[in-house]
Amino acid sequence: MSNNSNNKGVMTEKGREALERFKMESANELGINLKQGYNGDLTSREAGSIGGSMVNMMCPEQQWNFTRNDMRSMGHRRVLTYSMQVGI
């Protein structure tokens, strides 16, 4: 298989196997038992947890919380959350 821009959506067998291992590892860390092949007995919550865990490992995100005084109402405080995603 050539490595040109026309093959962006094509996954190799090695890539498919690596993704399957990654999915199994993520499920194992969450305590969800996956079997090889179809896993139609999973709940939506379990399947979403596995996918979310995979995304969090592939795209780590940093968050910072800051507290500052609200300028509109004296004596009130506001918490701001800033998220940053690091691209590789």
PyMOL Python script that loads the backbone (N, CA, C, O; Angstrom):
from pymol import cmd

cmd.read_pdbstr("""\
ATOM      1  N   MET A   1       0.853  -1.180   0.000  1.00  0.00           N
ATOM      2  CA  MET A   1       0.000   0.000   0.000  1.00  0.00           C
ATOM      3  C   MET A   1       0.893   1.237   0.000  1.00  0.00           C
ATOM      4  O   MET A   1       1.801   1.339   0.826  1.00  0.00           O
ATOM      5  N   SER A   2       0.656   2.158  -0.895  1.00  0.00           N
ATOM      6  CA  SER A   2       1.465   3.365  -0.943  1.00  0.00           C
ATOM      7  C   SER A   2       1.063   4.324   0.160  1.00  0.00           C
ATOM      8  O   SER A   2      -0.029   4.231   0.720  1.00  0.00           O
ATOM      9  N   ASN A   3       1.952   5.237   0.458  1.00  0.00           N
ATOM     10  CA  ASN A   3       1.729   6.156   1.576  1.00  0.00           C
ATOM     11  C   ASN A   3       1.493   7.564   1.042  1.00  0.00           C
ATOM     12  O   ASN A   3       2.258   8.477   1.352  1.00  0.00           O
ATOM     13  N   ASN A   4       0.439   7.751   0.240  1.00  0.00           N
ATOM     14  CA  ASN A   4       0.166   9.076  -0.307  1.00  0.00           C
ATOM     15  C   ASN A   4      -1.119   9.650   0.272  1.00  0.00           C
ATOM     16  O   ASN A   4      -1.804   8.991   1.055  1.00  0.00           O
ATOM     17  N   SER A   5      -1.442  10.876  -0.115  1.00  0.00           N
ATOM     18  CA  SER A   5      -2.595  11.578   0.463  1.00  0.00           C
ATOM     19  C   SER A   5      -3.929  10.924   0.110  1.00  0.00           C
ATOM     20  O   SER A   5      -4.932  11.208   0.763  1.00  0.00           O
ATOM     21  N   ASN A   6      -3.971  10.057  -0.902  1.00  0.00           N
ATOM     22  CA  ASN A   6      -5.222   9.394  -1.272  1.00  0.00           C
ATOM     23  C   ASN A   6      -5.607   8.289  -0.290  1.00  0.00           C
ATOM     24  O   ASN A   6      -6.740   7.809  -0.329  1.00  0.00           O
ATOM     25  N   ASN A   7      -4.694   7.875   0.587  1.00  0.00           N
ATOM     26  CA  ASN A   7      -4.951   6.761   1.498  1.00  0.00           C
ATOM     27  C   ASN A   7      -5.225   7.221   2.929  1.00  0.00           C
ATOM     28  O   ASN A   7      -5.083   6.427   3.858  1.00  0.00           O
ATOM     29  N   LYS A   8      -5.608   8.466   3.129  1.00  0.00           N
ATOM     30  CA  LYS A   8      -5.813   8.980   4.478  1.00  0.00           C
ATOM     31  C   LYS A   8      -6.870   8.209   5.259  1.00  0.00           C
ATOM     32  O   LYS A   8      -6.719   8.041   6.469  1.00  0.00           O
ATOM     33  N   GLY A   9      -7.920   7.741   4.623  1.00  0.00           N
ATOM     34  CA  GLY A   9      -8.997   7.043   5.304  1.00  0.00           C
ATOM     35  C   GLY A   9      -8.813   5.535   5.356  1.00  0.00           C
ATOM     36  O   GLY A   9      -9.656   4.835   5.917  1.00  0.00           O
ATOM     37  N   VAL A  10      -7.731   5.020   4.786  1.00  0.00           N
ATOM     38  CA  VAL A  10      -7.502   3.584   4.730  1.00  0.00           C
ATOM     39  C   VAL A  10      -6.682   3.151   5.938  1.00  0.00           C
ATOM     40  O   VAL A  10      -5.649   3.748   6.241  1.00  0.00           O
ATOM     41  N   MET A  11      -7.152   2.095   6.636  1.00  0.00           N
ATOM     42  CA  MET A  11      -6.422   1.587   7.786  1.00  0.00           C
ATOM     43  C   MET A  11      -5.808   0.240   7.428  1.00  0.00           C
ATOM     44  O   MET A  11      -6.468  -0.623   6.850  1.00  0.00           O
ATOM     45  N   THR A  12      -4.546   0.074   7.776  1.00  0.00           N
ATOM     46  CA  THR A  12      -3.878  -1.189   7.513  1.00  0.00           C
ATOM     47  C   THR A  12      -4.298  -2.224   8.551  1.00  0.00           C
ATOM     48  O   THR A  12      -4.887  -1.882   9.575  1.00  0.00           O
ATOM     49  N   GLU A  13      -3.998  -3.463   8.286  1.00  0.00           N
ATOM     50  CA  GLU A  13      -4.313  -4.536   9.226  1.00  0.00           C
ATOM     51  C   GLU A  13      -3.557  -4.334  10.543  1.00  0.00           C
ATOM     52  O   GLU A  13      -4.108  -4.576  11.616  1.00  0.00           O
ATOM     53  N   LYS A  14      -2.302  -3.894  10.464  1.00  0.00           N
ATOM     54  CA  LYS A  14      -1.523  -3.635  11.686  1.00  0.00           C
ATOM     55  C   LYS A  14      -2.156  -2.512  12.502  1.00  0.00           C
ATOM     56  O   LYS A  14      -2.206  -2.575  13.730  1.00  0.00           O
ATOM     57  N   GLY A  15      -2.632  -1.496  11.814  1.00  0.00           N
ATOM     58  CA  GLY A  15      -3.290  -0.385  12.495  1.00  0.00           C
ATOM     59  C   GLY A  15      -4.579  -0.816  13.164  1.00  0.00           C
ATOM     60  O   GLY A  15      -4.873  -0.395  14.283  1.00  0.00           O
ATOM     61  N   ARG A  16      -5.345  -1.648  12.488  1.00  0.00           N
ATOM     62  CA  ARG A  16      -6.599  -2.169  13.031  1.00  0.00           C
ATOM     63  C   ARG A  16      -6.337  -3.012  14.275  1.00  0.00           C
ATOM     64  O   ARG A  16      -7.058  -2.907  15.267  1.00  0.00           O
ATOM     65  N   GLU A  17      -5.294  -3.856  14.218  1.00  0.00           N
ATOM     66  CA  GLU A  17      -4.931  -4.693  15.365  1.00  0.00           C
ATOM     67  C   GLU A  17      -4.467  -3.847  16.543  1.00  0.00           C
ATOM     68  O   GLU A  17      -4.819  -4.130  17.688  1.00  0.00           O
ATOM     69  N   ALA A  18      -3.679  -2.811  16.266  1.00  0.00           N
ATOM     70  CA  ALA A  18      -3.199  -1.932  17.336  1.00  0.00           C
ATOM     71  C   ALA A  18      -4.359  -1.202  18.003  1.00  0.00           C
ATOM     72  O   ALA A  18      -4.382  -1.055  19.225  1.00  0.00           O
ATOM     73  N   LEU A  19      -5.312  -0.751  17.210  1.00  0.00           N
ATOM     74  CA  LEU A  19      -6.483  -0.065  17.753  1.00  0.00           C
ATOM     75  C   LEU A  19      -7.328  -1.016  18.600  1.00  0.00           C
ATOM     76  O   LEU A  19      -7.864  -0.618  19.635  1.00  0.00           O
ATOM     77  N   GLU A  20      -7.448  -2.261  18.167  1.00  0.00           N
ATOM     78  CA  GLU A  20      -8.197  -3.264  18.925  1.00  0.00           C
ATOM     79  C   GLU A  20      -7.514  -3.547  20.269  1.00  0.00           C
ATOM     80  O   GLU A  20      -8.188  -3.655  21.294  1.00  0.00           O
ATOM     81  N   ARG A  21      -6.177  -3.667  20.268  1.00  0.00           N
ATOM     82  CA  ARG A  21      -5.444  -3.871  21.531  1.00  0.00           C
ATOM     83  C   ARG A  21      -5.625  -2.680  22.461  1.00  0.00           C
ATOM     84  O   ARG A  21      -5.814  -2.843  23.666  1.00  0.00           O
ATOM     85  N   PHE A  22      -5.566  -1.488  21.891  1.00  0.00           N
ATOM     86  CA  PHE A  22      -5.748  -0.254  22.669  1.00  0.00           C
ATOM     87  C   PHE A  22      -7.133  -0.225  23.303  1.00  0.00           C
ATOM     88  O   PHE A  22      -7.282   0.162  24.463  1.00  0.00           O
ATOM     89  N   LYS A  23      -8.155  -0.637  22.536  1.00  0.00           N
ATOM     90  CA  LYS A  23      -9.525  -0.680  23.050  1.00  0.00           C
ATOM     91  C   LYS A  23      -9.635  -1.683  24.194  1.00  0.00           C
ATOM     92  O   LYS A  23     -10.268  -1.399  25.210  1.00  0.00           O
ATOM     93  N   MET A  24      -9.019  -2.859  24.031  1.00  0.00           N
ATOM     94  CA  MET A  24      -9.058  -3.887  25.078  1.00  0.00           C
ATOM     95  C   MET A  24      -8.357  -3.398  26.352  1.00  0.00           C
ATOM     96  O   MET A  24      -8.852  -3.623  27.456  1.00  0.00           O
ATOM     97  N   GLU A  25      -7.212  -2.734  26.200  1.00  0.00           N
ATOM     98  CA  GLU A  25      -6.488  -2.204  27.361  1.00  0.00           C
ATOM     99  C   GLU A  25      -7.314  -1.143  28.082  1.00  0.00           C
ATOM    100  O   GLU A  25      -7.368  -1.126  29.312  1.00  0.00           O
ATOM    101  N   SER A  26      -7.952  -0.266  27.326  1.00  0.00           N
ATOM    102  CA  SER A  26      -8.781   0.780  27.923  1.00  0.00           C
ATOM    103  C   SER A  26      -9.956   0.176  28.681  1.00  0.00           C
ATOM    104  O   SER A  26     -10.266   0.605  29.792  1.00  0.00           O
ATOM    105  N   ALA A  27     -10.605  -0.810  28.090  1.00  0.00           N
ATOM    106  CA  ALA A  27     -11.733  -1.474  28.745  1.00  0.00           C
ATOM    107  C   ALA A  27     -11.278  -2.183  30.012  1.00  0.00           C
ATOM    108  O   ALA A  27     -11.968  -2.137  31.030  1.00  0.00           O
ATOM    109  N   ASN A  28     -10.129  -2.835  29.957  1.00  0.00           N
ATOM    110  CA  ASN A  28      -9.597  -3.545  31.111  1.00  0.00           C
ATOM    111  C   ASN A  28      -9.316  -2.581  32.261  1.00  0.00           C
ATOM    112  O   ASN A  28      -9.615  -2.889  33.415  1.00  0.00           O
ATOM    113  N   GLU A  29      -8.747  -1.423  31.956  1.00  0.00           N
ATOM    114  CA  GLU A  29      -8.467  -0.417  32.991  1.00  0.00           C
ATOM    115  C   GLU A  29      -9.755   0.076  33.642  1.00  0.00           C
ATOM    116  O   GLU A  29      -9.749   0.447  34.816  1.00  0.00           O
ATOM    117  N   LEU A  30     -10.847   0.085  32.902  1.00  0.00           N
ATOM    118  CA  LEU A  30     -12.137   0.539  33.428  1.00  0.00           C
ATOM    119  C   LEU A  30     -12.930  -0.594  34.086  1.00  0.00           C
ATOM    120  O   LEU A  30     -14.000  -0.362  34.649  1.00  0.00           O
ATOM    121  N   GLY A  31     -12.403  -1.813  34.012  1.00  0.00           N
ATOM    122  CA  GLY A  31     -13.101  -2.950  34.600  1.00  0.00           C
ATOM    123  C   GLY A  31     -14.254  -3.462  33.763  1.00  0.00           C
ATOM    124  O   GLY A  31     -15.171  -4.093  34.289  1.00  0.00           O
ATOM    125  N   ILE A  32     -14.220  -3.200  32.469  1.00  0.00           N
ATOM    126  CA  ILE A  32     -15.272  -3.647  31.554  1.00  0.00           C
ATOM    127  C   ILE A  32     -14.725  -4.832  30.766  1.00  0.00           C
ATOM    128  O   ILE A  32     -13.655  -4.741  30.164  1.00  0.00           O
ATOM    129  N   ASN A  33     -15.451  -5.928  30.771  1.00  0.00           N
ATOM    130  CA  ASN A  33     -15.008  -7.134  30.068  1.00  0.00           C
ATOM    131  C   ASN A  33     -15.465  -7.092  28.619  1.00  0.00           C
ATOM    132  O   ASN A  33     -16.662  -7.089  28.332  1.00  0.00           O
ATOM    133  N   LEU A  34     -14.499  -7.059  27.711  1.00  0.00           N
ATOM    134  CA  LEU A  34     -14.787  -7.124  26.280  1.00  0.00           C
ATOM    135  C   LEU A  34     -14.403  -8.502  25.773  1.00  0.00           C
ATOM    136  O   LEU A  34     -13.455  -9.115  26.263  1.00  0.00           O
ATOM    137  N   LYS A  35     -15.138  -8.976  24.801  1.00  0.00           N
ATOM    138  CA  LYS A  35     -14.764 -10.219  24.139  1.00  0.00           C
ATOM    139  C   LYS A  35     -14.343  -9.878  22.712  1.00  0.00           C
ATOM    140  O   LYS A  35     -14.677  -8.809  22.201  1.00  0.00           O
ATOM    141  N   GLN A  36     -13.619 -10.774  22.079  1.00  0.00           N
ATOM    142  CA  GLN A  36     -13.213 -10.557  20.692  1.00  0.00           C
ATOM    143  C   GLN A  36     -14.460 -10.505  19.817  1.00  0.00           C
ATOM    144  O   GLN A  36     -15.390 -11.288  20.006  1.00  0.00           O
ATOM    145  N   GLY A  37     -14.476  -9.595  18.872  1.00  0.00           N
ATOM    146  CA  GLY A  37     -15.613  -9.490  17.960  1.00  0.00           C
ATOM    147  C   GLY A  37     -16.688  -8.556  18.479  1.00  0.00           C
ATOM    148  O   GLY A  37     -16.395  -7.536  19.102  1.00  0.00           O
ATOM    149  N   TYR A  38     -17.918  -8.910  18.221  1.00  0.00           N
ATOM    150  CA  TYR A  38     -19.066  -8.055  18.518  1.00  0.00           C
ATOM    151  C   TYR A  38     -19.358  -8.026  20.020  1.00  0.00           C
ATOM    152  O   TYR A  38     -19.388  -9.070  20.671  1.00  0.00           O
ATOM    153  N   ASN A  39     -19.573  -6.827  20.564  1.00  0.00           N
ATOM    154  CA  ASN A  39     -19.878  -6.640  21.976  1.00  0.00           C
ATOM    155  C   ASN A  39     -21.202  -5.905  22.140  1.00  0.00           C
ATOM    156  O   ASN A  39     -21.266  -4.879  22.818  1.00  0.00           O
ATOM    157  N   GLY A  40     -22.255  -6.425  21.522  1.00  0.00           N
ATOM    158  CA  GLY A  40     -23.559  -5.780  21.544  1.00  0.00           C
ATOM    159  C   GLY A  40     -24.239  -5.786  22.895  1.00  0.00           C
ATOM    160  O   GLY A  40     -25.246  -5.104  23.086  1.00  0.00           O
ATOM    161  N   ASP A  41     -23.698  -6.553  23.844  1.00  0.00           N
ATOM    162  CA  ASP A  41     -24.304  -6.603  25.172  1.00  0.00           C
ATOM    163  C   ASP A  41     -23.828  -5.476  26.080  1.00  0.00           C
ATOM    164  O   ASP A  41     -24.297  -5.365  27.213  1.00  0.00           O
ATOM    165  N   LEU A  42     -22.903  -4.634  25.605  1.00  0.00           N
ATOM    166  CA  LEU A  42     -22.438  -3.495  26.408  1.00  0.00           C
ATOM    167  C   LEU A  42     -23.530  -2.442  26.505  1.00  0.00           C
ATOM    168  O   LEU A  42     -24.307  -2.249  25.570  1.00  0.00           O
ATOM    169  N   THR A  43     -23.581  -1.764  27.644  1.00  0.00           N
ATOM    170  CA  THR A  43     -24.495  -0.628  27.751  1.00  0.00           C
ATOM    171  C   THR A  43     -23.884   0.560  27.018  1.00  0.00           C
ATOM    172  O   THR A  43     -22.685   0.571  26.737  1.00  0.00           O
ATOM    173  N   SER A  44     -24.690   1.537  26.717  1.00  0.00           N
ATOM    174  CA  SER A  44     -24.189   2.757  26.079  1.00  0.00           C
ATOM    175  C   SER A  44     -23.160   3.432  26.970  1.00  0.00           C
ATOM    176  O   SER A  44     -22.161   3.963  26.485  1.00  0.00           O
ATOM    177  N   ARG A  45     -23.407   3.411  28.275  1.00  0.00           N
ATOM    178  CA  ARG A  45     -22.485   4.027  29.219  1.00  0.00           C
ATOM    179  C   ARG A  45     -21.118   3.333  29.178  1.00  0.00           C
ATOM    180  O   ARG A  45     -20.087   4.005  29.184  1.00  0.00           O
ATOM    181  N   GLU A  46     -21.102   1.998  29.137  1.00  0.00           N
ATOM    182  CA  GLU A  46     -19.839   1.257  29.097  1.00  0.00           C
ATOM    183  C   GLU A  46     -19.080   1.540  27.801  1.00  0.00           C
ATOM    184  O   GLU A  46     -17.879   1.807  27.820  1.00  0.00           O
ATOM    185  N   ALA A  47     -19.790   1.478  26.684  1.00  0.00           N
ATOM    186  CA  ALA A  47     -19.151   1.732  25.389  1.00  0.00           C
ATOM    187  C   ALA A  47     -18.609   3.154  25.327  1.00  0.00           C
ATOM    188  O   ALA A  47     -17.503   3.379  24.835  1.00  0.00           O
ATOM    189  N   GLY A  48     -19.382   4.112  25.824  1.00  0.00           N
ATOM    190  CA  GLY A  48     -18.936   5.505  25.834  1.00  0.00           C
ATOM    191  C   GLY A  48     -17.745   5.721  26.750  1.00  0.00           C
ATOM    192  O   GLY A  48     -16.864   6.529  26.455  1.00  0.00           O
ATOM    193  N   SER A  49     -17.718   4.995  27.865  1.00  0.00           N
ATOM    194  CA  SER A  49     -16.588   5.102  28.787  1.00  0.00           C
ATOM    195  C   SER A  49     -15.301   4.616  28.134  1.00  0.00           C
ATOM    196  O   SER A  49     -14.241   5.217  28.306  1.00  0.00           O
ATOM    197  N   ILE A  50     -15.402   3.526  27.386  1.00  0.00           N
ATOM    198  CA  ILE A  50     -14.223   2.990  26.702  1.00  0.00           C
ATOM    199  C   ILE A  50     -13.727   3.987  25.660  1.00  0.00           C
ATOM    200  O   ILE A  50     -12.540   4.309  25.615  1.00  0.00           O
ATOM    201  N   GLY A  51     -14.638   4.472  24.828  1.00  0.00           N
ATOM    202  CA  GLY A  51     -14.250   5.448  23.798  1.00  0.00           C
ATOM    203  C   GLY A  51     -13.705   6.721  24.404  1.00  0.00           C
ATOM    204  O   GLY A  51     -12.717   7.268  23.915  1.00  0.00           O
ATOM    205  N   GLY A  52     -14.338   7.200  25.463  1.00  0.00           N
ATOM    206  CA  GLY A  52     -13.867   8.420  26.118  1.00  0.00           C
ATOM    207  C   GLY A  52     -12.489   8.248  26.718  1.00  0.00           C
ATOM    208  O   GLY A  52     -11.656   9.153  26.655  1.00  0.00           O
ATOM    209  N   SER A  53     -12.251   7.083  27.301  1.00  0.00           N
ATOM    210  CA  SER A  53     -10.936   6.789  27.874  1.00  0.00           C
ATOM    211  C   SER A  53      -9.865   6.776  26.788  1.00  0.00           C
ATOM    212  O   SER A  53      -8.759   7.277  26.991  1.00  0.00           O
ATOM    213  N   MET A  54     -10.198   6.202  25.638  1.00  0.00           N
ATOM    214  CA  MET A  54      -9.247   6.160  24.526  1.00  0.00           C
ATOM    215  C   MET A  54      -8.916   7.566  24.038  1.00  0.00           C
ATOM    216  O   MET A  54      -7.754   7.887  23.789  1.00  0.00           O
ATOM    217  N   VAL A  55      -9.938   8.399  23.902  1.00  0.00           N
ATOM    218  CA  VAL A  55      -9.720   9.780  23.445  1.00  0.00           C
ATOM    219  C   VAL A  55      -8.867  10.543  24.444  1.00  0.00           C
ATOM    220  O   VAL A  55      -7.964  11.283  24.053  1.00  0.00           O
ATOM    221  N   ASN A  56      -9.145  10.369  25.736  1.00  0.00           N
ATOM    222  CA  ASN A  56      -8.361  11.070  26.752  1.00  0.00           C
ATOM    223  C   ASN A  56      -6.899  10.665  26.724  1.00  0.00           C
ATOM    224  O   ASN A  56      -6.026  11.491  26.988  1.00  0.00           O
ATOM    225  N   MET A  57      -6.615   9.404  26.409  1.00  0.00           N
ATOM    226  CA  MET A  57      -5.220   8.963  26.324  1.00  0.00           C
ATOM    227  C   MET A  57      -4.553   9.464  25.057  1.00  0.00           C
ATOM    228  O   MET A  57      -3.363   9.777  25.063  1.00  0.00           O
ATOM    229  N   MET A  58      -5.316   9.544  23.964  1.00  0.00           N
ATOM    230  CA  MET A  58      -4.733   9.996  22.693  1.00  0.00           C
ATOM    231  C   MET A  58      -4.571  11.508  22.654  1.00  0.00           C
ATOM    232  O   MET A  58      -3.624  12.010  22.050  1.00  0.00           O
ATOM    233  N   CYS A  59      -5.474  12.237  23.285  1.00  0.00           N
ATOM    234  CA  CYS A  59      -5.473  13.697  23.252  1.00  0.00           C
ATOM    235  C   CYS A  59      -5.520  14.234  24.680  1.00  0.00           C
ATOM    236  O   CYS A  59      -6.564  14.712  25.126  1.00  0.00           O
ATOM    237  N   PRO A  60      -4.405  14.159  25.398  1.00  0.00           N
ATOM    238  CA  PRO A  60      -4.449  14.638  26.784  1.00  0.00           C
ATOM    239  C   PRO A  60      -4.789  16.120  26.841  1.00  0.00           C
ATOM    240  O   PRO A  60      -4.319  16.913  26.024  1.00  0.00           O
ATOM    241  N   GLU A  61      -5.592  16.470  27.794  1.00  0.00           N
ATOM    242  CA  GLU A  61      -6.054  17.848  27.933  1.00  0.00           C
ATOM    243  C   GLU A  61      -5.629  18.379  29.294  1.00  0.00           C
ATOM    244  O   GLU A  61      -5.706  17.670  30.298  1.00  0.00           O
ATOM    245  N   GLN A  62      -5.190  19.601  29.323  1.00  0.00           N
ATOM    246  CA  GLN A  62      -4.803  20.247  30.561  1.00  0.00           C
ATOM    247  C   GLN A  62      -5.896  21.214  30.969  1.00  0.00           C
ATOM    248  O   GLN A  62      -6.471  21.896  30.120  1.00  0.00           O
ATOM    249  N   GLN A  63      -6.188  21.281  32.261  1.00  0.00           N
ATOM    250  CA  GLN A  63      -7.178  22.243  32.747  1.00  0.00           C
ATOM    251  C   GLN A  63      -6.603  23.022  33.911  1.00  0.00           C
ATOM    252  O   GLN A  63      -5.892  22.476  34.755  1.00  0.00           O
ATOM    253  N   TRP A  64      -6.918  24.288  33.943  1.00  0.00           N
ATOM    254  CA  TRP A  64      -6.535  25.143  35.055  1.00  0.00           C
ATOM    255  C   TRP A  64      -7.770  25.861  35.544  1.00  0.00           C
ATOM    256  O   TRP A  64      -8.571  26.341  34.742  1.00  0.00           O
ATOM    257  N   ASN A  65      -7.932  25.941  36.850  1.00  0.00           N
ATOM    258  CA  ASN A  65      -9.041  26.695  37.446  1.00  0.00           C
ATOM    259  C   ASN A  65      -8.475  27.947  38.098  1.00  0.00           C
ATOM    260  O   ASN A  65      -7.501  27.876  38.847  1.00  0.00           O
ATOM    261  N   PHE A  66      -9.071  29.066  37.819  1.00  0.00           N
ATOM    262  CA  PHE A  66      -8.690  30.339  38.404  1.00  0.00           C
ATOM    263  C   PHE A  66      -9.899  30.929  39.116  1.00  0.00           C
ATOM    264  O   PHE A  66     -11.022  30.838  38.620  1.00  0.00           O
ATOM    265  N   THR A  67      -9.675  31.516  40.244  1.00  0.00           N
ATOM    266  CA  THR A  67     -10.742  32.226  40.940  1.00  0.00           C
ATOM    267  C   THR A  67     -10.393  33.698  40.915  1.00  0.00           C
ATOM    268  O   THR A  67      -9.262  34.070  41.228  1.00  0.00           O
ATOM    269  N   ARG A  68     -11.340  34.536  40.550  1.00  0.00           N
ATOM    270  CA  ARG A  68     -11.099  35.981  40.532  1.00  0.00           C
ATOM    271  C   ARG A  68     -12.336  36.694  41.039  1.00  0.00           C
ATOM    272  O   ARG A  68     -13.431  36.132  41.060  1.00  0.00           O
ATOM    273  N   ASN A  69     -12.151  37.909  41.438  1.00  0.00           N
ATOM    274  CA  ASN A  69     -13.272  38.725  41.900  1.00  0.00           C
ATOM    275  C   ASN A  69     -14.128  39.122  40.709  1.00  0.00           C
ATOM    276  O   ASN A  69     -13.613  39.478  39.650  1.00  0.00           O
ATOM    277  N   ASP A  70     -15.434  39.057  40.895  1.00  0.00           N
ATOM    278  CA  ASP A  70     -16.369  39.479  39.864  1.00  0.00           C
ATOM    279  C   ASP A  70     -16.454  40.998  39.923  1.00  0.00           C
ATOM    280  O   ASP A  70     -16.834  41.560  40.950  1.00  0.00           O
ATOM    281  N   MET A  71     -16.108  41.653  38.847  1.00  0.00           N
ATOM    282  CA  MET A  71     -16.059  43.115  38.830  1.00  0.00           C
ATOM    283  C   MET A  71     -17.461  43.746  38.860  1.00  0.00           C
ATOM    284  O   MET A  71     -17.599  44.913  39.224  1.00  0.00           O
ATOM    285  N   ARG A  72     -18.481  42.999  38.486  1.00  0.00           N
ATOM    286  CA  ARG A  72     -19.826  43.552  38.454  1.00  0.00           C
ATOM    287  C   ARG A  72     -20.474  43.568  39.833  1.00  0.00           C
ATOM    288  O   ARG A  72     -21.262  44.464  40.133  1.00  0.00           O
ATOM    289  N   SER A  73     -20.156  42.600  40.667  1.00  0.00           N
ATOM    290  CA  SER A  73     -20.775  42.510  41.992  1.00  0.00           C
ATOM    291  C   SER A  73     -19.664  42.402  43.031  1.00  0.00           C
ATOM    292  O   SER A  73     -18.993  41.374  43.123  1.00  0.00           O
ATOM    293  N   MET A  74     -19.477  43.428  43.785  1.00  0.00           N
ATOM    294  CA  MET A  74     -18.409  43.437  44.781  1.00  0.00           C
ATOM    295  C   MET A  74     -18.625  42.317  45.791  1.00  0.00           C
ATOM    296  O   MET A  74     -19.751  42.089  46.233  1.00  0.00           O
ATOM    297  N   GLY A  75     -17.567  41.627  46.154  1.00  0.00           N
ATOM    298  CA  GLY A  75     -17.634  40.560  47.137  1.00  0.00           C
ATOM    299  C   GLY A  75     -17.958  39.198  46.552  1.00  0.00           C
ATOM    300  O   GLY A  75     -17.914  38.199  47.271  1.00  0.00           O
ATOM    301  N   HIS A  76     -18.277  39.130  45.284  1.00  0.00           N
ATOM    302  CA  HIS A  76     -18.577  37.843  44.657  1.00  0.00           C
ATOM    303  C   HIS A  76     -17.333  37.335  43.944  1.00  0.00           C
ATOM    304  O   HIS A  76     -16.510  38.113  43.463  1.00  0.00           O
ATOM    305  N   ARG A  77     -17.215  36.035  43.888  1.00  0.00           N
ATOM    306  CA  ARG A  77     -16.076  35.425  43.214  1.00  0.00           C
ATOM    307  C   ARG A  77     -16.588  34.558  42.063  1.00  0.00           C
ATOM    308  O   ARG A  77     -17.699  34.030  42.119  1.00  0.00           O
ATOM    309  N   ARG A  78     -15.801  34.425  41.063  1.00  0.00           N
ATOM    310  CA  ARG A  78     -16.167  33.639  39.888  1.00  0.00           C
ATOM    311  C   ARG A  78     -15.026  32.667  39.598  1.00  0.00           C
ATOM    312  O   ARG A  78     -13.860  33.064  39.608  1.00  0.00           O
ATOM    313  N   VAL A  79     -15.346  31.404  39.342  1.00  0.00           N
ATOM    314  CA  VAL A  79     -14.338  30.403  38.989  1.00  0.00           C
ATOM    315  C   VAL A  79     -14.329  30.264  37.486  1.00  0.00           C
ATOM    316  O   VAL A  79     -15.369  30.030  36.870  1.00  0.00           O
ATOM    317  N   LEU A  80     -13.169  30.406  36.900  1.00  0.00           N
ATOM    318  CA  LEU A  80     -13.004  30.253  35.457  1.00  0.00           C
ATOM    319  C   LEU A  80     -12.184  28.995  35.197  1.00  0.00           C
ATOM    320  O   LEU A  80     -11.192  28.752  35.885  1.00  0.00           O
ATOM    321  N   THR A  81     -12.578  28.211  34.233  1.00  0.00           N
ATOM    322  CA  THR A  81     -11.828  27.007  33.850  1.00  0.00           C
ATOM    323  C   THR A  81     -11.323  27.198  32.438  1.00  0.00           C
ATOM    324  O   THR A  81     -12.096  27.464  31.518  1.00  0.00           O
ATOM    325  N   TYR A  82     -10.021  27.060  32.276  1.00  0.00           N
ATOM    326  CA  TYR A  82      -9.396  27.159  30.979  1.00  0.00           C
ATOM    327  C   TYR A  82      -8.925  25.753  30.581  1.00  0.00           C
ATOM    328  O   TYR A  82      -8.260  25.072  31.361  1.00  0.00           O
ATOM    329  N   SER A  83      -9.266  25.340  29.395  1.00  0.00           N
ATOM    330  CA  SER A  83      -8.827  24.031  28.897  1.00  0.00           C
ATOM    331  C   SER A  83      -7.887  24.241  27.739  1.00  0.00           C
ATOM    332  O   SER A  83      -8.079  25.134  26.914  1.00  0.00           O
ATOM    333  N   MET A  84      -6.863  23.404  27.684  1.00  0.00           N
ATOM    334  CA  MET A  84      -5.911  23.470  26.591  1.00  0.00           C
ATOM    335  C   MET A  84      -5.660  22.060  26.105  1.00  0.00           C
ATOM    336  O   MET A  84      -5.404  21.160  26.904  1.00  0.00           O
ATOM    337  N   GLN A  85      -5.732  21.863  24.807  1.00  0.00           N
ATOM    338  CA  GLN A  85      -5.453  20.551  24.253  1.00  0.00           C
ATOM    339  C   GLN A  85      -4.151  20.647  23.483  1.00  0.00           C
ATOM    340  O   GLN A  85      -3.957  21.552  22.672  1.00  0.00           O
ATOM    341  N   VAL A  86      -3.268  19.711  23.746  1.00  0.00           N
ATOM    342  CA  VAL A  86      -1.965  19.691  23.107  1.00  0.00           C
ATOM    343  C   VAL A  86      -2.039  18.778  21.905  1.00  0.00           C
ATOM    344  O   VAL A  86      -2.373  17.601  22.036  1.00  0.00           O
ATOM    345  N   GLY A  87      -1.732  19.307  20.736  1.00  0.00           N
ATOM    346  CA  GLY A  87      -1.725  18.501  19.536  1.00  0.00           C
ATOM    347  C   GLY A  87      -0.344  17.950  19.238  1.00  0.00           C
ATOM    348  O   GLY A  87       0.672  18.609  19.464  1.00  0.00           O
ATOM    349  N   ILE A  88      -0.329  16.750  18.735  1.00  0.00           N
ATOM    350  CA  ILE A  88       0.969  16.122  18.421  1.00  0.00           C
ATOM    351  C   ILE A  88       1.154  16.077  16.931  1.00  0.00           C
ATOM    352  O   ILE A  88       2.177  15.590  16.450  1.00  0.00           O
TER     353      ILE A  88
END
""", "prot")
cmd.dss("prot")
cmd.show_as("cartoon", "prot")
cmd.util.cbc("prot")
cmd.orient("prot")
